[in-house]
């Protein structure tokens, strides 16, 4: 089996910034309360932007940095729970917007906040059966559109954004060693669907989701390290789903990860769901903190419940 590496990344976020003070004006909360419990200071919310425009902006940036023309893409996956339309899918819309080939699979994947990792593993499998060696993976969500602005436990958490990665598949490259899992649960974190007959809003039992995440993160780290035959010291950078700064800090302490080897942008963007992990990857690449040859262990968790980890390498 051929493995994949990250060839280029890109991101696109809305211009509108919503601060903790802005939210304190509409619900019973405060900047100090939000920051101390989540690490979030501000987040981006769509005003004129759409899910499609964010996906397209992120994808174009990733293609440009990878130096890969649209006609060489062999598959396109968009990880999301908030596409502009169920049909056509965000990926099919993106195929049209970018001029991707018409003879390739393009589809959306719903694994909530773990979606980007599910999509990377799926892309690795698809490219092994494709005559083209490049794939486009996008993580994008516009959760502000399904947020309950009367629920202070959830409205403070979520932001909008999109980020993308162009991956390359070659013989002799190692697999990303993805470890993925799920446990069906519609109580801890739920977004109702079309069966409700009205606007779907996020509901979440925050304390129990936090406990789930604290257990899921080390499980994923241990499994990915074992699967890939690596150690913590072999990893150049750790990228965690940006759901809560305390969860990231707990993992860093448990594995004695130095601050120079992990990164938090939750303070600026909040929880952007499927966009969270690729947003970090894109920022790290632009900052020069990861590059060709860098090994990055990624961990995600979210609604479903879903969880996963993978060992990514930059080409």
BAFI-3210 file (N, C-alpha, C; in Angstrom, 3 decimals, decimal comma, padded with zeros to 6 digits):
// residues 315
n [1|2|3|4|5|6|7|8|9|10|11|12|13|14|15|16|17|18|19|20|21|22|23|24|25|26|27|28|29|30|31|32|33|34|35|36|37|38|39|40|41|42|43|44|45|46|47|48|49|50|51|52|53|54|55|56|57|58|59|60|61|62|63|64|65|66|67|68|69|70|71|72|73|74|75|76|77|78|79|80|81|82|83|84|85|86|87|88|89|90|91|92|93|94|95|96|97|98|99|100|101|102|103|104|105|106|107|108|109|110|111|112|113|114|115|116|117|118|119|120|121|122|123|124|125|126|127|128|129|130|131|132|133|134|135|136|137|138|139|140|141|142|143|144|145|146|147|148|149|150|151|152|153|154|155|156|157|158|159|160|161|162|163|164|165|166|167|168|169|170|171|172|173|174|175|176|177|178|179|180|181|182|183|184|185|186|187|188|189|190|191|192|193|194|195|196|197|198|199|200|201|202|203|204|205|206|207|208|209|210|211|212|213|214|215|216|217|218|219|220|221|222|223|224|225|226|227|228|229|230|231|232|233|234|235|236|237|238|239|240|241|242|243|244|245|246|247|248|249|250|251|252|253|254|255|256|257|258|259|260|261|262|263|264|265|266|267|268|269|270|271|272|273|274|275|276|277|278|279|280|281|282|283|284|285|286|287|288|289|290|291|292|293|294|295|296|297|298|299|300|301|302|303|304|305|306|307|308|309|310|311|312|313|314|315]
n.u [000,841|000,485|001,620|000,594|001,540|001,601|001,315|000,707|-000,870|-003,763|-005,892|-009,002|-010,822|-013,671|-014,131|-015,359|-014,923|-015,748|-015,840|-015,261|-016,427|-018,405|-020,186|-020,863|-022,625|-025,006|-025,589|-025,496|-022,514|-018,893|-015,769|-013,645|-014,735|-015,173|-012,575|-011,046|-012,133|-012,079|-010,065|-010,575|-010,611|-011,626|-013,556|-014,323|-017,062|-019,346|-020,558|-020,962|-019,783|-019,926|-020,293|-019,364|-017,746|-015,707|-014,584|-013,667|-011,796|-009,867|-009,091|-008,060|-005,819|-004,324|-003,833|-002,275|000,010|000,908|001,610|000,130|-001,936|-005,513|-006,462|-004,971|-005,877|-007,076|-009,179|-011,712|-012,521|-014,713|-014,783|-017,337|-020,172|-021,921|-022,575|-023,536|-025,644|-027,365|-027,545|-026,455|-023,449|-020,918|-018,412|-018,931|-019,841|-017,498|-015,894|-016,951|-016,444|-013,650|-012,875|-012,171|-011,333|-013,938|-014,182|-013,732|-014,056|-016,050|-017,071|-018,896|-017,983|-019,036|-017,905|-017,973|-016,012|-013,773|-013,599|-011,711|-009,520|-010,689|-011,275|-008,721|-007,681|-009,509|-008,972|-006,359|-006,836|-008,445|-006,676|-004,863|-006,115|-006,322|-005,484|-004,403|-002,197|-002,612|-004,601|-007,390|-008,225|-010,546|-011,400|-014,171|-016,404|-019,359|-020,404|-021,697|-024,109|-025,805|-025,992|-027,238|-028,142|-029,020|-027,999|-025,550|-023,597|-022,820|-022,785|-020,563|-018,439|-017,992|-016,643|-016,347|-014,869|-012,440|-010,117|-007,556|-005,886|-003,576|-002,730|-000,192|000,333|002,430|004,370|006,235|006,152|005,307|002,277|-000,254|-001,011|-003,538|-005,729|-008,919|-012,175|-015,524|-018,451|-021,707|-023,751|-026,339|-026,827|-024,809|-023,599|-025,178|-026,619|-029,599|-031,393|-033,060|-035,383|-036,584|-038,053|-037,668|-035,386|-032,124|-030,256|-027,238|-026,716|-025,245|-023,667|-021,537|-019,671|-019,515|-018,673|-016,164|-014,889|-014,925|-013,222|-010,774|-010,097|-010,036|-007,974|-005,277|-005,526|-005,658|-003,138|-001,378|-002,121|-001,555|001,223|002,075|001,156|002,629|005,187|006,662|008,068|007,322|009,404|010,232|008,427|007,880|006,001|002,970|-000,425|-003,456|-007,032|-008,754|-010,551|-010,694|-008,549|-007,576|-007,735|-005,776|-003,494|-003,440|-002,835|-000,322|001,171|000,968|002,409|004,793|005,375|007,245|006,689|007,429|006,708|004,012|000,878|-001,455|-004,342|-006,824|-007,585|-007,904|-009,698|-011,663|-013,646|-013,609|-014,615|-014,540|-012,662|-010,683|-008,179|-006,828|-006,589|-004,677|-002,497|-002,072|-001,368|000,971|002,631|002,866|004,192|006,615|007,201|006,740|007,694|009,026|009,568|008,870|007,396|004,167|001,995|-001,376|-004,460|-007,892|-011,306|-014,821|-018,338|-020,604|-020,283|-016,968|-013,517|-009,971|-006,661|-003,554|-000,430|001,195|003,145|005,083|005,603]
n.v [-001,201|002,231|005,261|008,504|011,988|015,351|017,885|020,562|023,307|025,285|028,014|029,603|032,067|033,745|037,350|038,674|039,228|037,912|038,749|037,711|039,614|040,587|038,423|038,362|040,375|039,354|036,944|035,445|035,705|036,082|037,599|036,667|034,315|032,693|032,543|031,335|028,783|027,699|028,781|030,362|033,450|034,929|034,493|033,621|034,590|033,925|036,426|037,798|035,744|032,349|028,801|027,499|029,499|029,751|027,160|027,092|029,193|028,237|025,860|026,734|028,136|026,042|024,422|026,180|026,514|023,921|023,634|022,284|021,690|021,984|019,953|017,720|016,547|013,717|012,975|014,395|015,381|016,721|017,405|017,899|019,247|021,143|021,964|024,136|023,106|019,951|018,426|019,721|018,185|019,701|019,073|018,407|020,864|022,269|020,998|022,030|024,781|024,920|023,704|021,007|017,659|015,811|013,126|012,002|010,908|012,888|013,967|014,565|014,166|013,145|013,307|014,900|016,823|015,254|014,873|015,671|013,964|011,445|011,858|012,135|009,539|008,115|009,318|008,411|005,726|005,942|007,133|005,145|003,584|005,117|006,600|009,091|011,021|012,920|014,338|016,217|017,452|018,846|020,571|021,968|024,158|025,938|026,736|028,747|029,140|027,243|027,575|027,881|030,784|031,395|029,656|029,573|027,743|026,597|028,540|030,106|028,678|028,046|028,618|029,781|028,490|027,354|024,973|023,473|020,651|019,543|016,403|013,994|010,877|008,093|005,254|003,416|005,299|005,776|004,709|006,838|005,756|005,731|005,741|005,167|005,700|005,138|005,798|005,422|008,004|010,011|011,896|013,268|015,078|016,736|017,412|018,083|016,669|016,698|015,565|016,965|019,114|021,780|024,546|023,340|023,010|023,087|020,945|020,140|018,236|019,553|018,930|016,129|015,622|016,796|015,044|012,691|013,494|013,903|011,314|010,150|011,390|010,612|007,861|007,778|008,873|006,932|004,678|005,443|005,899|003,298|001,915|003,047|002,624|004,569|006,963|009,348|011,166|011,002|012,487|015,503|017,514|018,062|018,036|018,993|018,648|021,668|022,203|022,768|024,496|023,448|020,674|020,173|021,058|019,232|016,833|017,487|017,721|015,111|013,572|014,801|016,783|019,244|022,813|023,921|022,078|021,826|023,463|026,081|027,524|028,089|030,236|032,299|031,399|029,738|026,732|025,175|022,890|020,520|021,993|022,572|021,060|021,109|023,913|024,532|023,070|024,486|027,053|026,446|025,581|027,950|029,506|028,340|026,342|023,713|021,563|020,139|016,747|016,867|015,273|014,883|014,359|013,910|014,503|013,976|014,558|014,238|014,962|012,251|009,635|010,483|009,669|009,980|009,480|010,259|009,871|012,283|013,307|015,873|016,641]
n.w [000,000|-000,821|000,751|002,100|001,993|003,275|000,995|000,571|002,282|003,215|004,274|005,251|006,757|008,242|008,115|010,231|013,620|016,761|020,023|023,466|025,089|023,403|023,392|026,062|026,179|025,329|026,606|029,920|030,887|030,963|029,994|031,585|032,669|030,392|029,275|031,332|031,482|028,937|027,308|025,177|023,480|021,387|018,359|014,916|012,927|010,289|008,126|005,541|004,206|002,920|003,505|001,240|000,032|001,918|001,869|-000,797|-000,801|001,037|-000,238|-002,710|-001,820|-000,711|-002,967|-004,475|-002,831|-002,802|-005,392|-007,274|-009,994|-010,539|-012,276|-011,721|-009,440|-007,742|-006,102|-003,986|-000,800|001,571|004,878|007,071|008,921|008,280|005,631|002,901|001,430|001,491|-000,787|-003,794|-002,504|-000,398|-001,404|-004,090|-004,995|-004,639|-006,510|-008,871|-008,478|-008,432|-010,738|-010,827|-011,996|-013,693|-013,508|-010,985|-007,516|-005,409|-002,354|000,727|004,182|007,319|010,388|012,494|014,720|014,385|011,760|009,738|010,083|009,664|006,996|005,842|006,181|004,606|002,142|001,712|001,209|-001,107|-002,993|-003,346|-005,162|-007,375|-010,555|-010,450|-008,382|-006,436|-003,825|-002,512|000,569|002,696|005,641|007,077|008,707|009,622|012,242|013,599|012,419|013,397|016,079|019,379|020,644|023,137|024,885|027,064|027,552|025,161|023,107|023,425|022,501|019,763|016,466|013,043|010,042|007,567|006,312|004,335|002,829|000,448|-000,542|-001,305|-002,874|-002,778|-003,809|-001,437|000,547|003,981|005,584|007,042|009,378|010,661|013,439|014,215|015,646|016,969|018,933|019,124|020,190|021,091|022,982|024,437|022,662|020,202|017,038|015,779|012,978|009,755|010,590|012,599|011,715|012,122|012,654|013,152|016,081|018,017|020,777|023,923|026,453|028,359|030,509|030,532|027,940|028,043|029,843|028,302|026,202|027,512|028,119|025,581|024,099|025,098|024,579|021,792|021,119|022,184|020,659|017,998|018,119|018,743|016,488|014,415|015,188|016,490|018,862|021,475|021,407|018,774|017,361|015,695|015,989|017,771|017,092|018,216|018,311|018,560|020,980|023,670|025,753|028,117|027,838|025,918|027,311|029,432|028,084|027,080|029,430|030,455|028,594|028,658|026,750|025,260|025,240|022,847|020,966|020,566|019,766|020,132|018,852|019,652|021,158|019,361|017,396|018,491|018,773|015,832|014,765|012,205|010,837|012,587|013,136|010,540|010,317|012,270|011,211|008,821|009,765|011,182|009,092|007,600|009,433|009,429|011,186|010,769|008,089|005,017|005,650|008,313|011,109|012,261|014,846|015,011|016,716|017,172|018,299|018,875|018,228|017,836|019,168|018,113|017,493|016,894|015,511|013,844|012,094|010,502|007,710|006,244|002,864]
ca.u [000,000|001,193|001,266|000,393|002,165|001,001|002,057|000,447|-002,027|-004,332|-007,000|-009,846|-011,716|-014,462|-013,545|-016,019|-014,414|-016,687|-015,071|-016,002|-017,239|-019,597|-021,107|-021,330|-023,715|-026,257|-025,853|-024,901|-021,144|-017,886|-014,496|-012,870|-015,359|-014,918|-011,139|-010,536|-012,662|-011,888|-008,903|-011,035|-010,738|-012,451|-013,802|-014,797|-018,403|-019,705|-021,570|-021,192|-019,190|-020,686|-019,484|-018,719|-016,671|-014,600|-013,945|-012,963|-010,623|-008,863|-008,616|-007,204|-004,542|-003,580|-003,374|-001,192|001,217|001,379|002,047|-000,608|-003,086|-006,763|-006,684|-004,215|-006,511|-007,712|-010,367|-011,952|-013,386|-014,931|-015,259|-018,197|-021,545|-022,702|-022,512|-024,626|-026,753|-027,107|-027,307|-025,170|-022,536|-019,891|-017,314|-019,360|-019,832|-016,095|-015,418|-017,361|-015,787|-012,211|-012,605|-011,548|-011,791|-015,289|-014,157|-013,152|-015,025|-016,126|-018,164|-018,748|-017,812|-019,490|-017,426|-017,910|-014,701|-012,727|-013,832|-010,533|-008,696|-011,424|-011,151|-007,351|-007,563|-010,299|-008,239|-005,232|-007,379|-008,899|-005,551|-004,220|-006,826|-006,503|-004,342|-003,841|-001,497|-002,893|-005,961|-007,740|-009,010|-010,945|-012,199|-014,854|-017,699|-019,908|-021,259|-022,482|-025,436|-026,649|-025,727|-028,317|-027,566|-029,532|-027,306|-024,202|-022,649|-022,347|-022,603|-019,232|-017,390|-017,802|-016,321|-016,449|-013,604|-012,125|-008,703|-007,428|-004,569|-003,339|-001,862|000,410|000,412|003,524|004,894|007,390|005,872|004,589|000,885|-000,435|-001,254|-004,730|-006,512|-010,204|-013,202|-016,762|-019,421|-022,942|-024,342|-027,074|-027,169|-023,726|-023,382|-026,170|-027,189|-030,757|-031,427|-034,275|-036,571|-037,184|-038,985|-037,341|-033,953|-031,346|-029,308|-026,324|-026,880|-024,069|-023,412|-020,135|-018,827|-019,318|-017,857|-014,800|-014,352|-014,681|-012,056|-009,578|-009,767|-009,812|-006,718|-004,128|-005,751|-005,271|-001,689|-000,739|-002,385|-000,838|002,641|002,286|000,893|003,672|006,505|007,345|008,012|007,010|010,594|010,347|007,428|008,332|004,960|001,684|-001,550|-004,676|-008,283|-008,823|-011,867|-010,546|-007,115|-007,209|-007,539|-004,467|-002,463|-003,386|-002,113|001,086|001,816|001,007|003,444|005,971|005,624|007,692|005,804|007,879|006,263|002,566|000,428|-002,873|-004,931|-008,211|-007,847|-008,265|-010,733|-012,624|-013,761|-014,095|-015,032|-013,689|-011,596|-009,753|-006,849|-006,124|-006,241|-003,390|-001,471|-001,804|-000,641|002,319|003,400|003,165|005,147|007,881|007,451|006,769|008,058|009,368|010,174|008,324|006,409|003,161|000,973|-002,622|-005,495|-009,182|-012,424|-015,990|-019,667|-020,777|-018,988|-015,880|-012,160|-008,993|-005,308|-002,771|000,928|001,311|004,458|005,052|006,462]
ca.v [000,000|003,497|006,197|009,893|013,074|016,673|018,629|021,990|023,615|026,616|028,272|030,755|032,319|034,964|038,600|039,120|038,716|038,013|038,637|037,272|040,749|040,618|037,388|038,741|041,342|038,675|035,865|035,650|035,195|037,142|037,242|035,875|032,995|031,935|032,306|030,407|027,436|027,175|029,353|031,121|034,905|035,417|033,518|034,244|034,191|034,353|037,441|037,723|034,512|031,099|027,592|027,274|030,463|029,406|025,954|027,440|029,993|027,368|024,901|027,437|028,430|024,785|024,022|027,082|026,206|022,590|023,671|021,234|022,216|021,264|018,771|016,574|016,032|012,428|012,827|015,558|015,093|017,820|016,986|018,976|018,970|022,359|022,387|025,021|022,245|018,516|018,051|019,040|018,204|020,751|018,618|018,538|022,299|022,650|020,492|023,013|026,061|024,832|023,068|019,695|016,689|015,292|011,669|011,664|010,944|014,105|013,738|015,073|013,168|013,672|012,710|016,061|017,451|014,320|014,636|015,832|012,754|010,405|012,156|011,825|008,084|007,742|009,768|007,506|004,517|006,277|007,404|003,871|002,988|006,170|006,848|010,386|010,844|014,005|014,434|017,451|017,209|020,108|020,559|023,262|024,237|027,254|026,353|029,883|029,067|026,290|027,809|028,403|031,977|031,513|028,634|030,088|026,643|026,234|029,654|030,694|027,746|027,699|029,586|029,329|028,511|026,237|024,765|022,388|020,061|018,728|015,290|013,247|009,445|007,461|003,958|003,516|006,183|005,122|005,081|007,772|004,970|006,271|004,989|005,860|004,977|005,857|005,211|006,158|008,646|011,201|012,703|014,136|016,159|016,422|018,392|017,432|016,719|017,129|014,969|017,860|020,022|023,176|024,823|022,452|023,704|022,242|020,753|019,418|018,111|019,950|018,241|014,737|015,643|017,073|013,798|011,807|013,970|013,680|009,898|009,791|011,923|009,717|006,582|007,968|009,048|005,636|003,759|005,888|005,632|001,851|001,486|003,554|002,278|005,805|007,385|010,770|011,922|010,997|013,393|016,895|018,411|017,471|018,908|018,526|019,361|022,849|022,270|023,341|024,620|022,592|019,310|020,168|021,184|017,972|015,868|017,907|017,370|013,650|013,015|015,664|017,419|020,626|023,810|024,194|021,016|021,839|024,790|026,355|028,721|028,147|031,571|033,185|030,862|028,877|025,377|025,248|021,548|019,812|022,882|022,843|020,479|021,681|025,310|024,514|022,624|025,572|028,107|025,955|025,589|029,340|030,018|027,640|025,443|022,383|021,623|018,834|015,793|016,987|014,294|015,549|013,459|014,649|013,831|014,649|013,943|015,079|014,373|010,954|010,262|010,001|010,016|009,458|010,026|009,876|010,395|012,937|013,801|016,882|016,330]
ca.w [000,000|-000,870|001,801|001,682|002,732|003,056|-000,022|000,743|003,128|003,072|005,188|004,966|007,884|008,062|008,598|011,455|014,892|017,879|021,259|024,647|025,535|022,543|023,852|027,396|026,006|024,976|027,555|031,238|030,906|031,022|029,375|032,542|032,797|029,166|029,113|032,348|031,283|027,584|026,635|024,008|023,622|020,279|017,303|013,682|012,493|008,940|007,877|004,103|003,680|002,951|003,657|-000,053|-000,205|002,806|001,320|-002,027|-000,452|001,653|-001,230|-003,677|-001,158|-000,569|-004,294|-004,871|-002,061|-003,203|-006,786|-007,972|-010,720|-010,234|-013,110|-011,219|-008,224|-007,980|-005,255|-003,129|000,355|002,501|006,192|007,550|009,343|008,031|004,234|002,500|001,004|001,574|-002,183|-003,951|-001,370|-000,434|-002,269|-005,480|-005,276|-004,737|-007,809|-009,876|-008,226|-008,697|-012,025|-010,650|-013,001|-013,494|-013,366|-009,683|-006,420|-004,592|-001,416|002,086|005,227|008,601|011,636|013,388|014,909|013,961|010,347|008,884|010,183|008,934|005,574|005,426|006,057|003,437|000,962|001,507|000,571|-002,457|-003,888|-003,660|-006,291|-008,368|-011,439|-010,078|-007,115|-005,491|-003,315|-001,806|001,781|003,306|006,861|007,096|009,389|009,953|013,369|014,086|011,807|014,132|017,499|020,217|021,266|024,502|025,678|027,298|027,610|023,830|022,169|023,626|022,088|018,357|015,441|011,662|009,309|006,671|006,007|003,367|002,580|-000,740|-000,168|-002,401|-002,583|-003,526|-003,381|-000,557|001,674|005,073|005,829|008,155|010,585|011,316|014,416|014,261|016,375|017,260|019,854|018,865|021,359|020,654|024,158|024,906|021,703|019,176|016,111|015,166|011,526|009,076|011,191|013,597|011,080|012,406|012,598|013,998|016,936|018,787|022,220|024,404|027,890|028,347|031,495|030,119|026,726|028,501|030,399|027,156|025,462|028,328|027,994|024,179|023,562|025,320|023,894|020,392|021,052|022,425|019,552|016,803|018,340|018,639|015,115|013,521|015,715|016,881|020,249|021,642|021,014|017,310|016,783|015,630|016,454|018,136|016,751|018,858|018,035|019,412|021,621|025,003|026,031|029,251|027,339|025,275|028,345|030,180|027,260|027,015|030,710|030,595|027,730|028,805|025,459|025,470|024,652|021,484|020,070|020,352|019,369|020,383|018,269|020,103|021,670|018,250|016,511|019,154|018,243|014,454|014,378|011,243|010,365|013,685|012,938|009,383|010,586|012,968|010,271|007,886|010,466|011,479|007,850|007,247|010,409|009,251|012,315|010,156|006,679|004,457|006,575|009,676|011,560|013,093|015,383|015,143|017,501|017,153|019,016|018,701|018,235|017,172|019,432|017,268|017,909|015,959|015,486|012,674|012,004|009,211|007,319|005,198|001,718]
c.u [000,874|000,719|001,079|001,185|001,466|001,887|001,884|-000,811|-002,518|-005,503|-007,766|-010,824|-012,493|-013,756|-014,105|-015,441|-015,449|-015,916|-015,927|-016,889|-018,508|-020,632|-021,671|-022,479|-025,045|-026,585|-025,117|-023,533|-020,191|-016,621|-013,687|-013,414|-015,032|-013,445|-010,620|-010,977|-012,357|-010,593|-009,271|-011,142|-011,676|-012,625|-014,305|-016,184|-018,698|-020,751|-021,904|-020,693|-020,175|-019,733|-018,704|-017,556|-015,470|-013,847|-013,102|-011,707|-009,509|-008,252|-007,691|-005,828|-003,691|-003,032|-002,195|000,098|001,786|001,960|001,376|-001,802|-004,337|-006,934|-005,900|-004,791|-007,299|-008,938|-010,486|-012,932|-013,492|-015,508|-016,063|-019,506|-022,464|-022,595|-023,711|-025,860|-026,372|-026,793|-027,464|-024,322|-021,551|-018,760|-017,682|-019,387|-018,403|-015,485|-015,738|-016,589|-014,315|-011,883|-011,855|-012,064|-013,194|-015,316|-013,494|-014,243|-014,911|-017,310|-017,851|-018,650|-018,165|-018,949|-017,192|-016,479|-013,532|-012,731|-012,609|-009,658|-009,374|-011,232|-009,746|-007,157|-008,316|-009,579|-007,056|-005,694|-007,788|-007,729|-004,766|-004,884|-007,023|-005,281|-003,687|-003,261|-001,766|-004,361|-006,155|-008,664|-009,273|-011,710|-012,850|-016,155|-018,061|-020,933|-022,080|-023,909|-026,367|-026,420|-026,966|-027,771|-028,145|-028,849|-025,855|-023,159|-022,095|-022,047|-021,234|-018,128|-017,018|-017,511|-016,419|-015,076|-013,448|-010,620|-008,587|-006,003|-004,599|-002,357|-001,367|000,588|001,506|003,887|006,116|007,203|005,061|003,139|000,810|-000,791|-002,475|-005,363|-007,805|-011,221|-014,443|-017,615|-020,697|-023,577|-025,033|-027,496|-026,072|-023,489|-024,239|-026,505|-028,366|-030,762|-032,780|-035,542|-037,280|-038,196|-038,758|-035,830|-033,192|-030,307|-028,477|-026,781|-025,742|-024,047|-021,920|-019,232|-018,514|-018,501|-016,394|-014,155|-014,038|-013,408|-010,760|-009,144|-009,386|-008,442|-005,525|-004,295|-005,285|-003,760|-000,984|-000,913|-001,623|000,662|002,938|002,149|002,023|005,079|007,328|007,249|007,648|008,177|010,773|009,469|007,947|007,300|003,694|000,591|-002,829|-005,884|-008,445|-010,233|-011,800|-009,051|-006,681|-006,971|-006,163|-003,352|-002,320|-002,595|-000,627|001,828|001,977|002,162|004,734|006,379|006,063|006,798|006,175|007,342|004,749|002,092|-001,057|-003,288|-006,393|-008,567|-008,328|-009,480|-011,848|-012,586|-014,389|-014,425|-014,065|-012,554|-010,465|-008,336|-006,155|-005,810|-004,891|-002,266|-001,078|-001,007|000,799|003,204|003,799|004,190|006,526|008,209|007,346|007,078|008,421|010,112|009,626|007,287|005,469|002,133|-000,273|-003,650|-006,773|-010,230|-013,636|-017,280|-019,723|-021,076|-017,926|-014,546|-011,183|-007,640|-004,585|-001,390|001,121|002,749|004,293|006,045|007,326]
c.v [001,249|004,420|007,602|010,838|014,381|017,470|020,143|022,207|025,028|026,788|029,518|030,910|033,607|036,192|039,001|038,436|038,955|037,753|038,074|038,378|040,876|039,611|037,711|039,741|040,657|037,485|036,154|034,982|036,371|036,655|036,336|034,455|032,125|031,567|031,259|028,970|026,834|027,630|030,185|032,605|035,492|034,296|034,273|033,700|034,741|035,458|037,424|036,418|033,339|029,945|027,330|028,230|030,190|028,181|026,294|028,243|029,154|026,421|025,560|027,734|027,167|024,317|024,883|026,745|024,840|022,605|022,619|021,854|021,385|019,978|017,544|015,976|014,759|012,157|014,077|015,166|016,356|017,245|018,133|018,437|020,132|022,855|023,269|024,239|020,789|017,963|019,314|019,146|019,356|020,364|018,723|020,006|022,792|022,169|021,484|024,316|026,038|024,287|021,765|018,737|016,163|013,779|011,237|011,650|012,247|013,922|014,361|013,916|013,799|012,815|013,826|016,585|016,551|014,144|014,729|014,584|011,568|010,593|011,849|010,320|007,590|008,127|008,852|006,236|004,796|006,441|006,140|003,175|003,987|006,304|008,198|010,283|011,938|013,996|015,734|017,115|018,552|019,825|021,916|023,165|025,680|027,048|027,510|029,839|028,113|026,406|028,366|029,573|032,262|030,521|029,063|028,976|026,257|027,448|030,313|029,904|027,802|028,884|028,958|029,369|027,300|026,166|023,510|021,881|019,328|017,647|014,585|011,798|008,814|006,104|004,192|004,475|005,441|005,609|006,072|007,047|005,412|005,265|005,760|005,034|005,817|005,062|006,024|006,694|009,933|012,087|013,698|015,315|015,854|017,648|017,712|017,610|017,122|016,581|015,918|018,822|021,475|023,336|023,964|023,234|022,710|022,142|019,868|019,385|018,311|019,166|016,816|014,645|015,909|015,788|012,805|012,199|013,696|012,221|009,519|010,222|010,999|008,352|006,688|008,103|007,702|004,697|004,158|005,621|004,141|001,380|001,886|003,223|003,486|006,027|008,870|011,622|011,992|012,060|014,825|017,869|017,620|018,483|018,282|019,310|020,477|023,014|022,973|023,354|023,697|021,148|019,179|020,204|019,904|016,921|016,205|017,536|015,861|013,050|013,835|016,274|018,857|021,606|024,125|023,176|020,874|023,280|024,924|027,624|028,871|029,524|032,522|032,711|030,099|027,480|025,458|023,868|020,919|020,670|023,021|022,337|021,044|023,162|025,396|024,111|023,745|026,694|027,681|025,976|027,014|029,965|029,363|026,685|023,981|022,564|020,242|017,950|015,840|015,901|014,970|014,527|014,282|013,818|014,660|013,875|014,835|014,294|013,109|009,806|009,662|010,408|009,433|010,133|009,552|010,510|010,963|013,360|014,811|016,515|017,520]
c.w [000,000|000,252|001,249|002,581|002,390|002,114|000,133|001,561|002,847|004,009|004,759|006,120|007,635|008,622|009,962|012,689|015,984|019,164|022,388|025,177|024,697|023,014|025,230|027,324|025,701|025,882|028,861|031,293|030,989|030,342|030,298|032,655|031,583|029,045|030,084|032,099|029,918|026,917|025,418|024,356|022,573|019,271|016,077|013,329|011,105|008,978|006,385|003,501|003,759|003,203|002,375|-000,282|000,686|002,286|000,097|-001,731|000,134|000,625|-002,254|-003,082|-001,039|-001,914|-004,746|-004,142|-002,420|-004,613|-007,637|-008,697|-010,443|-011,023|-012,643|-009,935|-008,543|-007,135|-004,384|-002,036|001,194|003,790|006,780|008,110|008,970|006,599|003,893|002,075|001,232|000,192|-003,026|-002,685|-001,505|-001,377|-003,747|-005,893|-005,460|-006,055|-008,919|-009,722|-008,646|-010,076|-011,872|-011,719|-012,682|-013,290|-012,069|-008,620|-005,633|-003,652|-000,062|003,069|006,562|009,740|012,652|013,495|014,515|012,447|009,468|008,916|009,504|007,429|005,052|005,233|004,818|002,147|000,669|000,800|-000,869|-003,426|-004,216|-004,846|-007,426|-009,272|-011,159|-008,671|-006,085|-005,079|-002,552|-000,637|002,448|004,592|007,000|007,876|009,676|011,071|013,914|013,543|012,541|015,637|018,188|021,017|022,649|025,438|025,889|027,344|026,255|022,951|022,296|022,932|020,623|017,458|014,071|010,991|008,414|006,485|005,161|003,300|001,252|-000,327|-001,419|-001,970|-003,441|-002,935|-002,506|000,605|002,722|005,143|006,986|009,456|011,368|012,267|014,628|015,031|016,581|018,235|019,724|020,133|020,907|021,822|024,515|023,970|020,483|018,326|015,429|013,655|010,984|009,718|012,154|012,989|011,410|012,433|013,608|014,781|017,728|020,235|022,707|025,918|028,102|029,278|031,054|028,827|027,078|029,034|029,282|026,435|026,219|028,265|026,566|023,672|023,842|024,663|022,448|020,243|021,186|021,226|018,288|016,946|018,183|017,193|014,166|014,004|016,114|018,382|020,290|021,149|019,495|016,655|016,826|016,164|016,754|017,823|017,297|018,351|019,051|019,978|022,961|025,336|027,164|028,815|026,701|026,312|029,160|029,397|027,203|028,297|030,843|029,808|027,751|027,458|025,710|024,717|023,206|020,475|020,002|020,272|019,660|019,647|018,659|020,626|020,604|017,465|017,231|018,554|016,855|013,887|013,377|010,708|011,365|013,419|011,698|009,529|011,286|012,010|009,310|008,545|010,757|010,231|007,459|008,188|010,271|010,380|011,914|008,683|006,186|005,460|007,982|009,943|012,542|013,542|015,660|015,901|017,446|017,929|018,843|018,710|017,404|018,133|018,525|017,856|016,900|016,082|014,246|012,758|010,599|008,962|006,197|004,101|001,348]
res [x|x|x|x|x|x|x|x|x|x|x|x|x|x|x|x|x|x|x|x|x|x|x|x|x|x|x|x|x|x|x|x|x|x|x|x|x|x|x|x|x|x|x|x|x|x|x|x|x|x|x|x|x|x|x|x|x|x|x|x|x|x|x|x|x|x|x|x|x|x|x|x|x|x|x|x|x|x|x|x|x|x|x|x|x|x|x|x|x|x|x|x|x|x|x|x|x|x|x|x|x|x|x|x|x|x|x|x|x|x|x|x|x|x|x|x|x|x|x|x|x|x|x|x|x|x|x|x|x|x|x|x|x|x|x|x|x|x|x|x|x|x|x|x|x|x|x|x|x|x|x|x|x|x|x|x|x|x|x|x|x|x|x|x|x|x|x|x|x|x|x|x|x|x|x|x|x|x|x|x|x|x|x|x|x|x|x|x|x|x|x|x|x|x|x|x|x|x|x|x|x|x|x|x|x|x|x|x|x|x|x|x|x|x|x|x|x|x|x|x|x|x|x|x|x|x|x|x|x|x|x|x|x|x|x|x|x|x|x|x|x|x|x|x|x|x|x|x|x|x|x|x|x|x|x|x|x|x|x|x|x|x|x|x|x|x|x|x|x|x|x|x|x|x|x|x|x|x|x|x|x|x|x|x|x|x|x|x|x|x|x|x|x|x|x|x|x|x|x|x|x|x|x|x|x|x|x|x|x|x|x|x|x|x|x]
***
